[in-house]
Amino acid sequence: MSLTPGAPAPHVIVVGGGISGLAAAHRLTGAGLRVTLLESAGRLGGKLRRGSIAGAPVDLGAEALLARRPEALQLARAVGLGDRLRAPASASAALWSRGALRPVPTRRVLSLPGDRGPGAAGAGPRIEISEDVSLGHYDAYGYFDGYGYGSEGALGAGDPYGSDGTYGPREAEGSDGAPGTETPDGTGDHPDGPRGSAVAAGRRAPRARTRTRDEAPGAGAGPHPAGPSIVGVDGGVGTLPGAVAAAVRAAGGEIVLDCPALALNRTPTGWEVRVPARTLDCDGVVIAAPAWVAATLLAAEAPATAAELSRVDYASTAVVTMAFRRSDLTGLSAFDGRSGFLIPPVDRDLCHSTIKAATFLSHKWDWVSRRARELFVLRTSIGRHGEEELLYLDDADLVGASLRDLEEVTGLGARPVATEVTRWIDGLPQYGAGHPARVTRVRDALGRLPGLALCGAAYDGVDITDCVASGQRAADELIGAA
């Protein structure tokens, strides 16, 4: 590719219109490259999806941006959403454990495994870490439930915080080369993983290289900045994809929906991407699609890499969003000031609950309560890796299971005035044993194929911020080669 003055700008095709692909397209158009983004579905955004219930705007997928890394917030500001960024209105969650709602400790010394060799579940030194634990603003979809604590657990025996691998990288015994501990000053071997939380020590984290938690790419480490750990967007984080897409189009980029990429082949001058009924020529390609799609596209040019990618596993989840009359909550102290609750795996097994967590959206985000003053909106999360059969129940069954568990935990026995069930089938990659090494092998192999880059949740973390950073990194690789 060439950015020679006077010469036509290089043409890059981005495959995938989730937030990773959109972030890549935004970066590429900003650098003056011609961009065509192909999305196989009829909408953009991937796991960012805006909806409404009883007139209130809600996110039906991921719903907050990590505030302790800059990439997602900078992107939101760049596309005109800066004045709509909001901190959570409530940040006080609870754990449902041993038959009662219990507060999450705000400060606790964690005793976590420092190192584990293959076959040694508890081997290695233990590191005492004292950190703030502010978890009220993390719901089970994408922020708290996937921290990936070791199976020995934290804050006591077992794994009390629910790191069963549904929403984040799955813990795997003997995970080779997956660093995951740090000392309180941030100097330990701790990659900047998918959560960036104050309590991410001791986990197996999905990074091929290490970086301290607060270190943006290319920056030095520093203390946690003041302010909230996460922020939302007034009207929903699901508004971000549309804003990024508008910016891409304004910069001359083309976005084509309902247009899956079917095959990818090298040419003497670049690449060709086959789509239904035609073939597109380009100078470079960013594959911002799930690992199995990337595997299919790379089968001809990089069969060994395709085989690696085909082994990346995925989990499915469902979100059940419900609106109740506010009067239905009268006298129910379980809702007082809380943003939600989490049910740890051991307690789910004991009480046979279906839901993993509930988020009280009307408490958490002020724009929800402001636009539905007479209603109380919440959502529950269902499904974990290996138990996806639950998600194929009828909507009414998933709503019914959620209501039964809500009544058990909170005493809420009313019927909702509106419901919405959203299934994310194969929605979240699972980082199993050897994942960082696999990502390194994949990227090393693709380094021998000029003009090609990968990005997305399958590689460096499933958080929105990780996905944005991944897309920008892929774009920078092609910009740097131009």
C-alpha positions as CSV (number, residue, x, y, z in Angstrom):
1,M,0.0,0.0,0.0
2,S,1.1,3.5,-0.6
3,L,0.2,7.0,0.8
4,T,2.4,8.7,-1.8
5,P,1.2,12.3,-2.4
6,G,-0.8,12.5,-5.6
7,A,-1.4,8.7,-5.8
8,P,-4.8,7.2,-5.1
9,A,-5.4,6.4,-1.4
10,P,-5.1,2.8,-0.6
11,H,-8.3,0.9,-0.4
12,V,-9.0,-1.2,2.7
13,I,-11.9,-3.6,3.2
14,V,-13.0,-4.1,6.8
15,V,-15.0,-7.3,7.3
16,G,-17.4,-7.0,10.2
17,G,-19.4,-4.1,11.6
18,G,-19.2,-4.6,15.3
19,I,-17.5,-2.0,17.4
20,S,-14.0,-3.4,16.5
21,G,-14.6,-3.1,12.8
22,L,-16.2,0.3,13.2
23,A,-13.2,1.5,15.3
24,A,-10.8,0.2,12.6
25,A,-12.8,1.9,9.9
26,H,-12.9,5.2,11.8
27,R,-9.1,5.1,12.3
28,L,-8.4,4.2,8.7
29,T,-10.6,7.0,7.2
30,G,-9.1,9.4,9.6
31,A,-5.7,8.5,8.1
32,G,-6.9,9.3,4.6
33,L,-7.4,5.7,3.4
34,R,-10.4,4.6,1.4
35,V,-12.6,2.2,3.4
36,T,-15.3,-0.2,2.6
37,L,-16.9,-1.9,5.6
38,L,-18.8,-5.1,5.0
39,E,-21.4,-6.3,7.6
40,S,-23.2,-9.7,7.1
41,A,-26.2,-8.7,9.2
42,G,-28.7,-5.9,8.6
43,R,-27.5,-3.8,11.4
44,L,-24.2,-2.5,12.9
45,G,-22.8,-2.8,16.4
46,G,-22.4,-6.5,17.1
47,K,-23.0,-7.0,20.9
48,L,-23.9,-3.3,21.2
49,R,-27.6,-3.0,20.6
50,R,-30.0,-0.3,21.5
51,G,-33.6,-1.0,22.2
52,S,-36.5,0.2,24.2
53,I,-39.0,-1.1,26.7
54,A,-42.2,0.6,27.7
55,G,-40.8,3.8,26.1
56,A,-37.5,3.7,28.0
57,P,-34.2,3.4,26.0
58,V,-32.2,0.4,27.1
59,D,-29.1,-1.5,26.0
60,L,-29.9,-5.1,25.1
61,G,-26.2,-6.1,25.1
62,A,-23.1,-4.5,26.5
63,E,-24.1,-1.4,28.4
64,A,-21.0,0.5,29.7
65,L,-17.6,1.7,28.7
66,L,-14.5,1.2,30.8
67,A,-13.3,4.5,32.1
68,R,-9.8,3.5,33.2
69,R,-8.5,3.1,29.7
70,P,-8.9,5.8,27.1
71,E,-9.8,4.1,23.8
72,A,-13.5,3.8,24.0
73,L,-14.1,7.1,25.7
74,Q,-11.9,8.9,23.1
75,L,-13.8,7.3,20.3
76,A,-17.1,8.3,21.8
77,R,-15.9,11.9,22.1
78,A,-14.5,11.9,18.6
79,V,-17.9,10.9,17.1
80,G,-19.8,13.5,19.1
81,L,-21.0,11.6,22.1
82,G,-18.8,13.3,24.7
83,D,-21.6,15.4,26.2
84,R,-23.7,12.3,26.7
85,L,-21.2,10.3,28.7
86,R,-22.6,9.6,32.2
87,A,-21.4,8.0,35.4
88,P,-23.7,5.4,37.0
89,A,-26.3,6.9,39.2
90,S,-26.0,4.0,41.6
91,A,-23.0,1.8,42.3
92,S,-24.1,-0.5,45.1
93,A,-24.5,-4.1,44.3
94,A,-25.1,-7.2,46.4
95,L,-24.3,-10.9,46.4
96,W,-27.1,-13.4,46.8
97,S,-25.3,-16.0,49.0
98,R,-26.6,-18.6,51.5
99,G,-30.1,-17.4,51.1
100,A,-29.6,-13.6,51.6
101,L,-28.5,-10.5,49.9
102,R,-25.1,-9.5,51.3
103,P,-23.1,-6.4,50.6
104,V,-20.0,-6.6,48.5
105,P,-17.1,-5.6,50.7
106,T,-15.7,-2.2,49.7
107,R,-12.2,-3.0,50.8
108,R,-10.7,-6.5,51.4
109,V,-7.4,-8.2,51.3
110,L,-7.5,-10.9,48.6
111,S,-5.4,-14.0,48.9
112,L,-4.9,-15.2,45.4
113,P,-2.6,-17.6,43.6
114,G,0.5,-16.1,42.4
115,D,1.5,-18.8,39.9
116,R,0.2,-22.1,38.7
117,G,2.0,-24.7,36.7
118,P,0.3,-27.4,34.6
119,G,-1.6,-29.7,36.9
120,A,-0.9,-27.7,40.0
121,A,-4.2,-26.0,40.9
122,G,-2.8,-24.3,44.0
123,A,0.9,-24.2,43.3
124,G,3.1,-21.2,43.6
125,P,3.3,-18.2,46.0
126,R,0.2,-16.4,47.1
127,I,0.1,-12.6,46.9
128,E,-1.8,-10.5,49.3
129,I,-3.6,-7.6,47.5
130,S,-5.6,-4.9,49.2
131,E,-7.7,-2.9,46.7
132,D,-10.9,-1.1,46.5
133,V,-13.8,-3.3,45.3
134,S,-16.5,-1.1,43.8
135,L,-18.7,-3.6,42.0
136,G,-22.1,-2.0,42.2
137,H,-21.9,-0.8,38.6
138,Y,-20.9,-4.1,37.1
139,D,-23.6,-6.3,35.9
140,A,-23.2,-9.8,34.7
141,Y,-23.2,-8.9,31.1
142,G,-19.7,-8.0,30.3
143,Y,-18.2,-6.4,33.4
144,F,-18.1,-8.4,36.5
145,D,-18.9,-12.0,35.9
146,G,-15.9,-12.7,33.7
147,Y,-13.0,-11.5,35.8
148,G,-11.5,-14.9,35.7
149,Y,-10.5,-15.5,39.2
150,G,-8.7,-18.8,39.7
151,S,-10.9,-21.7,40.7
152,E,-9.4,-21.5,44.2
153,G,-11.3,-18.3,44.5
154,A,-11.1,-15.1,46.3
155,L,-12.7,-13.7,49.4
156,G,-13.0,-17.2,50.9
157,A,-13.3,-20.7,49.6
158,G,-14.6,-21.6,46.1
159,D,-15.3,-19.0,43.5
160,P,-17.7,-16.6,45.1
161,Y,-17.9,-14.0,42.3
162,G,-19.1,-16.2,39.5
163,S,-16.2,-16.4,37.2
164,D,-17.6,-19.4,35.4
165,G,-16.6,-18.2,32.0
166,T,-19.9,-17.2,30.5
167,Y,-19.2,-13.5,30.1
168,G,-15.5,-13.4,30.0
169,P,-12.5,-15.6,29.3
170,R,-12.9,-19.1,30.7
171,E,-10.4,-20.2,33.3
172,A,-8.5,-23.3,32.2
173,E,-6.2,-25.5,34.3
174,G,-2.6,-25.5,33.1
175,S,-3.1,-22.5,30.8
176,D,0.4,-22.2,29.4
177,G,1.9,-18.8,29.2
178,A,-1.1,-16.9,30.4
179,P,0.2,-14.4,32.9
180,G,-2.2,-13.0,35.5
181,T,-1.0,-11.7,38.8
182,E,0.2,-8.3,39.9
183,T,1.4,-6.7,43.0
184,P,-0.4,-3.7,44.5
185,D,1.9,-1.2,42.9
186,G,1.2,-2.6,39.5
187,T,4.6,-3.9,38.8
188,G,3.8,-7.6,38.6
189,D,3.2,-9.8,35.6
190,H,-0.4,-8.6,35.0
191,P,-1.6,-7.9,31.4
192,D,-4.2,-5.2,30.9
193,G,-7.0,-7.7,30.5
194,P,-10.6,-7.5,29.5
195,R,-12.0,-5.9,32.6
196,G,-9.4,-3.3,33.9
197,S,-11.1,-3.6,37.3
198,A,-9.6,-2.9,40.6
199,V,-9.9,-6.6,41.4
200,A,-8.4,-8.3,38.4
201,A,-5.5,-9.9,40.1
202,G,-5.0,-13.6,40.1
203,R,-6.9,-14.2,36.9
204,R,-5.8,-15.8,33.6
205,A,-5.9,-12.9,31.3
206,P,-6.2,-12.8,27.6
207,R,-3.1,-10.8,26.5
208,A,-0.2,-11.9,24.4
209,R,2.0,-9.3,26.0
210,T,1.8,-7.8,29.5
211,R,0.9,-4.3,30.4
212,T,-0.1,-2.8,33.7
213,R,-3.8,-2.1,34.2
214,D,-3.8,1.7,33.8
215,E,-1.3,1.8,31.0
216,A,-2.8,2.9,27.7
217,P,-0.9,1.5,24.7
218,G,2.4,3.3,24.5
219,A,1.9,5.1,27.8
220,G,3.5,4.7,31.2
221,A,1.7,3.2,34.1
222,G,0.2,5.4,36.7
223,P,-2.3,5.4,39.6
224,H,-6.0,4.9,39.0
225,P,-7.5,8.2,37.8
226,A,-10.2,9.7,39.8
227,G,-13.8,9.2,38.8
228,P,-16.0,6.2,38.0
229,S,-14.7,2.9,36.7
230,I,-17.3,2.8,34.0
231,V,-19.5,5.3,32.2
232,G,-22.6,4.9,30.1
233,V,-24.0,6.9,27.3
234,D,-27.3,8.8,27.7
235,G,-29.7,6.8,25.6
236,G,-27.5,3.7,25.7
237,V,-24.1,2.6,24.6
238,G,-25.9,1.0,21.7
239,T,-25.9,4.5,20.2
240,L,-22.1,4.4,19.8
241,P,-22.0,2.2,16.6
242,G,-24.4,4.5,14.7
243,A,-22.4,7.5,15.7
244,V,-19.1,5.9,14.6
245,A,-20.7,4.8,11.3
246,A,-21.9,8.3,10.6
247,A,-18.4,9.6,11.1
248,V,-16.9,6.9,8.8
249,R,-19.4,7.8,6.1
250,A,-18.8,11.5,6.5
251,A,-15.1,10.8,6.0
252,G,-15.8,9.1,2.7
253,G,-16.1,5.5,3.9
254,E,-18.6,3.1,2.5
255,I,-20.7,0.8,4.7
256,V,-22.5,-2.1,3.1
257,L,-25.0,-4.1,5.2
258,D,-26.3,-7.6,4.5
259,C,-23.1,-8.4,2.7
260,P,-21.1,-11.3,4.1
261,A,-17.5,-11.9,3.0
262,L,-17.3,-15.4,1.6
263,A,-13.7,-15.8,0.6
264,L,-10.4,-14.0,0.7
265,N,-7.4,-14.4,-1.7
266,R,-4.1,-12.7,-2.3
267,T,-3.5,-11.0,-5.7
268,P,-0.3,-9.7,-7.2
269,T,-1.2,-6.2,-6.0
270,G,-3.2,-6.8,-2.8
271,W,-6.3,-8.8,-1.9
272,E,-9.7,-9.7,-3.3
273,V,-12.7,-10.4,-1.2
274,R,-15.6,-12.4,-2.6
275,V,-19.0,-11.3,-1.6
276,P,-22.4,-12.5,-3.0
277,A,-22.5,-11.9,-6.8
278,R,-19.1,-10.1,-7.1
279,T,-15.5,-9.8,-6.0
280,L,-13.9,-6.7,-4.5
281,D,-10.3,-5.8,-5.0
282,C,-8.4,-3.9,-2.3
283,D,-4.9,-3.1,-1.0
284,G,-5.6,-4.4,2.5
285,V,-8.1,-6.2,4.7
286,V,-9.0,-6.0,8.3
287,I,-11.0,-9.0,9.5
288,A,-13.1,-7.9,12.4
289,A,-15.4,-10.9,12.6
290,P,-15.8,-13.8,15.0
291,A,-12.9,-16.3,15.0
292,W,-14.9,-18.9,13.0
293,V,-15.5,-16.4,10.2
294,A,-11.9,-15.4,10.2
295,A,-11.0,-19.1,10.0
296,T,-13.2,-19.6,6.9
297,L,-11.8,-16.5,5.2
298,L,-8.2,-17.6,5.9
299,A,-8.6,-21.2,4.9
300,A,-7.1,-20.7,1.4
301,E,-4.2,-18.4,2.2
302,A,-3.3,-19.5,5.8
303,P,-4.7,-23.0,6.6
304,A,-2.7,-23.5,9.7
305,T,-3.8,-20.1,11.1
306,A,-7.4,-21.0,10.1
307,A,-7.1,-24.2,12.1
308,E,-5.9,-22.3,15.2
309,L,-8.8,-19.8,14.9
310,S,-11.4,-22.6,14.5
311,R,-10.5,-23.8,18.0
312,V,-11.6,-20.6,19.7
313,D,-14.7,-21.6,21.7
314,Y,-17.7,-19.3,22.2
315,A,-20.4,-19.1,24.9
316,S,-24.1,-18.0,24.5
317,T,-26.1,-15.8,26.8
318,A,-29.5,-14.2,27.1
319,V,-30.6,-10.9,28.6
320,V,-34.2,-10.6,29.8
321,T,-35.3,-7.0,30.2
322,M,-38.4,-6.2,32.1
323,A,-40.4,-3.2,33.1
324,F,-42.5,-3.1,36.3
325,R,-44.7,-0.5,37.9
326,R,-42.8,1.4,40.5
327,S,-45.6,0.8,42.9
328,D,-44.9,-3.0,42.7
329,L,-41.6,-2.4,44.5
330,T,-43.2,-0.7,47.6
331,G,-41.9,-2.2,50.8
332,L,-39.2,-4.3,49.1
333,S,-35.9,-3.3,50.8
334,A,-33.9,-5.5,48.4
335,F,-34.1,-2.7,45.8
336,D,-33.2,0.2,48.1
337,G,-30.3,2.1,46.6
338,R,-29.0,-1.0,44.8
339,S,-27.9,-1.3,41.2
340,G,-28.3,-5.1,41.2
341,F,-27.1,-8.3,42.5
342,L,-24.9,-11.3,41.4
343,I,-25.5,-15.0,42.2
344,P,-22.2,-16.8,42.5
345,P,-22.0,-20.3,40.8
346,V,-22.0,-22.2,44.1
347,D,-25.2,-20.5,45.2
348,R,-26.8,-20.9,41.8
349,D,-26.2,-24.6,42.2
350,L,-27.5,-24.7,45.8
351,C,-30.7,-22.7,45.1
352,H,-31.2,-24.0,41.5
353,S,-31.4,-20.5,40.2
354,T,-31.5,-19.9,36.5
355,I,-30.3,-16.3,36.4
356,K,-26.7,-15.3,37.0
357,A,-27.4,-11.7,37.9
358,A,-29.9,-8.8,37.8
359,T,-29.2,-5.2,37.0
360,F,-31.6,-2.5,38.2
361,L,-31.4,-0.2,35.2
362,S,-33.7,2.4,36.6
363,H,-31.3,2.8,39.6
364,K,-28.1,2.5,37.6
365,W,-28.7,4.9,34.7
366,D,-30.5,8.2,35.2
367,W,-31.7,8.4,31.6
368,V,-33.7,5.2,32.1
369,S,-35.5,6.5,35.2
370,R,-36.0,9.9,33.7
371,R,-37.8,8.6,30.6
372,A,-39.9,6.0,32.4
373,R,-40.7,7.7,35.7
374,E,-43.7,5.5,36.6
375,L,-41.8,2.3,35.8
376,F,-38.9,0.3,37.2
377,V,-36.7,-1.3,34.5
378,L,-34.3,-4.2,35.2
379,R,-32.7,-7.0,33.4
380,T,-31.5,-10.5,34.2
381,S,-28.7,-12.5,32.7
382,I,-29.0,-16.2,31.9
383,G,-26.6,-18.8,30.5
384,R,-23.1,-20.0,31.0
385,H,-20.6,-21.9,29.0
386,G,-21.6,-25.5,28.5
387,E,-25.2,-24.9,29.5
388,E,-26.5,-23.1,26.4
389,E,-29.6,-25.4,26.2
390,L,-31.3,-23.0,28.5
391,L,-31.3,-20.3,25.9
392,Y,-33.4,-22.4,23.5
393,L,-36.4,-22.2,25.8
394,D,-39.3,-20.1,24.7
395,D,-39.2,-16.4,25.7
396,A,-42.0,-17.0,28.1
397,D,-40.0,-19.7,29.9
398,L,-37.0,-17.5,30.2
399,V,-39.1,-14.6,31.6
400,G,-40.8,-17.0,34.0
401,A,-37.5,-18.4,35.3
402,S,-36.3,-14.8,35.8
403,L,-39.4,-13.9,37.7
404,R,-39.1,-16.9,40.0
405,D,-35.5,-16.1,40.8
406,L,-36.3,-12.4,41.3
407,E,-39.1,-13.3,43.7
408,E,-36.8,-15.6,45.6
409,V,-34.1,-13.0,46.0
410,T,-36.0,-9.7,46.3
411,G,-39.6,-10.6,47.1
412,L,-40.9,-9.1,43.9
413,G,-43.9,-11.1,42.9
414,A,-45.5,-8.8,40.4
415,R,-45.9,-9.4,36.7
416,P,-44.0,-7.1,34.4
417,V,-45.8,-4.7,32.1
418,A,-43.4,-5.3,29.3
419,T,-40.6,-7.8,28.6
420,E,-37.9,-8.2,26.0
421,V,-35.7,-11.3,25.6
422,T,-32.4,-10.9,23.7
423,R,-30.3,-14.0,22.9
424,W,-26.6,-13.7,22.1
425,I,-25.9,-17.1,20.5
426,D,-22.1,-17.8,20.3
427,G,-21.8,-14.2,21.4
428,L,-18.6,-14.2,23.6
429,P,-15.3,-16.0,22.9
430,Q,-13.9,-18.1,25.7
431,Y,-10.2,-17.9,26.4
432,G,-9.1,-21.5,27.2
433,A,-5.7,-23.0,27.8
434,G,-2.9,-21.5,25.8
435,H,-5.0,-18.6,24.4
436,P,-2.3,-15.9,24.5
437,A,0.2,-18.3,22.8
438,R,-2.4,-19.0,20.1
439,V,-2.9,-15.3,19.5
440,T,0.8,-14.8,19.2
441,R,1.1,-17.7,16.7
442,V,-1.8,-16.3,14.7
443,R,-0.4,-12.8,14.5
444,D,3.1,-14.0,13.7
445,A,1.8,-16.1,10.8
446,L,-0.3,-13.2,9.5
447,G,2.8,-11.0,9.7
448,R,3.9,-12.9,6.6
449,L,0.8,-11.8,4.7
450,P,1.2,-8.1,4.0
451,G,-1.9,-6.0,4.1
452,L,-3.9,-8.2,6.4
453,A,-4.8,-7.7,10.1
454,L,-7.2,-9.2,12.6
455,C,-9.2,-7.6,15.4
456,G,-12.1,-8.3,17.7
457,A,-13.1,-9.9,21.0
458,A,-11.5,-13.2,20.1
459,Y,-8.0,-12.0,20.7
460,D,-7.2,-9.4,23.4
461,G,-10.3,-9.1,25.6
462,V,-14.1,-8.9,25.4
463,D,-14.7,-5.5,26.9
464,I,-15.9,-2.8,24.6
465,T,-12.7,-0.9,25.3
466,D,-10.6,-3.9,24.4
467,C,-12.5,-4.3,21.2
468,V,-12.1,-0.6,20.3
469,A,-8.3,-0.8,21.0
470,S,-8.1,-4.0,19.0
471,G,-9.7,-2.4,16.0
472,Q,-7.5,0.6,16.2
473,R,-4.4,-1.5,16.5
474,A,-5.3,-3.4,13.4
475,A,-5.9,-0.2,11.5
476,D,-2.6,1.2,12.7
477,E,-0.8,-1.9,11.4
478,L,-2.1,-1.2,7.9
479,I,-1.6,2.6,8.1
480,G,2.0,1.9,9.2
481,A,2.5,-0.3,6.2
482,A,1.1,2.2,3.8
